[in-house]
Amino acid sequence: MTIMHPKHAPIMQFPIHDNCLYIGGISVVRLAQRVGQTPFYAYDRKLITERINLLRQYLPEEIQLHYAMKANPMPAVVQHLVGLVDGIDVASAGEMKIALDTGMPADRISFAGPGKNERELACAIAAGIVISMESEQELERIMLLAEQMGICPKVTVRVNPNFELKSSGMKMAGGAKQFGVDEERVPAMLTRIGQLGLDLEGFHIFCGSQNLKAEAIQEAHEKTLQLGLHLAQNSPVPIRTLNIGGGFGVPYFPGETPLNLAAVGGNLRRLLLKARAELAGTRLVIELGRYIVAEAGIYVCRVLDKKLSRGQVFLITDGGLHHHLAATGNFGQVIRKNYPVTIGNKAEIPETEIASVVGPLCTPLDLLADQIELPKAEIGDLVVVFQSGAYGLTASPTAFLNHPIAPEVLV
Ligand SMILES: *Cc1c(COP(=O)(O)O)cnc(C)c1O
């Protein structure tokens, strides 16, 4: 009996010539020379543009697309996206600075996060950025600061709904959460906003991340719209913006398949048609990070040593957990699974072998691939980790063991 092992969804966005993988029209071998070192991250600007075009094609045209910058805050990437999206979502003063530096108008930048400090709030108020308020106390702090500064702040209420995004890799709403204001407390907060005469921009409802199931996203969209419209009835001012979140996922692991974007877009079109009258004058926003950049990026490291230990092959590389925590299975995964990986300069050679790819760190957690079939590699070859454009370098403990940080290039 043969056991069928689930396979990775095919990676087709990077062409291969003479067994060498290309990104942005450059072979990885040449790119490694150009960068001047390994490891490094490379992001393909054309693929990012194409992904935005795909979203525009399938989502209703009245949907405004925001880039959630924490997925990949590399300034060149954010700058590239500024010409393509309708807004940027930031989650710290550092991200706010990068977003403002791109020239994106401040009223198209929104700032969320459960623990904003006084300095960050003051910067956001001064810049005219839309602050997504995550608690009643935050509302009072913003009012106090705004009074001192003599500036009318732009705010939305982030709502923690009483439902969750099913099948989500990371749930960020429903039940008890540190994010947003529980749905049932929002009417009282709206009364307070009315008393203060605060100019409320709208609502922000983000349920979760990394979802590959269209039906789950469709259900969340329906409930989110319903909730937004229901809360709008209690609002002291007409709602100008309704941010319905995002959470579109990409396939990382064997057996996972891409999200059916056509189904998600078609459903949203039907929902918007039904609620057209109630939504008149409301800017509808979807915020996406991972879906926009993840598949446009690779992480490249070099084989430093090849070791046979009790029958198992280990490719020991100069890259690892300190640059790419997620690929080692240590960024939110419950069970460790392999990211799609190849040997960039031997991509289609016929000789393959089962090997594990590890990093230089003195911990067994530093495992980039666990016993997968790879083109037969030697010392000096380039290991490429796919699906690495989101939650890569900045989601990794770069100071751990004090190896140099990996450069990032946009090609
Ligand atoms: C992280 C985050 C996002 C982006 O999530 P992705 O899964 O990368 O699309 C969007 N909105 C908020 C509020 C977030 O915290």
The ligand as a Tripos MOL2 file, in Angstrom:
@<TRIPOS>MOLECULE
LIG
   15    15     1     0     0
SMALL
NO_CHARGES

@<TRIPOS>ATOM
      1 C1         -2.0990   42.1440   11.5960 C.3       1 LIG1
      2 C2         -3.2970   42.8830   11.2330 C.ar      1 LIG1
      3 C3         -3.7350   42.8930    9.8890 C.ar      1 LIG1
      4 C4         -3.0460   42.1160    8.8110 C.3       1 LIG1
      5 O1         -3.3130   40.7620    8.8780 O.3       1 LIG1
      6 P1         -2.8300   39.8120    7.6850 P.3       1 LIG1
      7 O2         -3.2000   38.4500    8.1190 O.co2     1 LIG1
      8 O3         -1.3720   40.0040    7.5060 O.co2     1 LIG1
      9 O4         -3.5860   40.2400    6.4540 O.co2     1 LIG1
     10 C5         -4.8460   43.6420    9.5930 C.ar      1 LIG1
     11 N1         -5.4950   44.3520   10.5470 N.ar      1 LIG1
     12 C6         -5.1200   44.3640   11.8310 C.ar      1 LIG1
     13 C7         -5.8750   45.1560   12.8260 C.3       1 LIG1
     14 C8         -4.0110   43.6290   12.2210 C.ar      1 LIG1
     15 O5         -3.6350   43.6300   13.4970 O.3       1 LIG1
@<TRIPOS>BOND
     1     1     2 1
     2     2     3 ar
     3     2    14 ar
     4     3     4 1
     5     3    10 ar
     6     4     5 1
     7     5     6 1
     8     6     7 2
     9     6     8 1
    10     6     9 1
    11    10    11 ar
    12    11    12 ar
    13    12    13 1
    14    12    14 ar
    15    14    15 1
@<TRIPOS>SUBSTRUCTURE
     1 LIG1         1 GROUP 0 **** ****
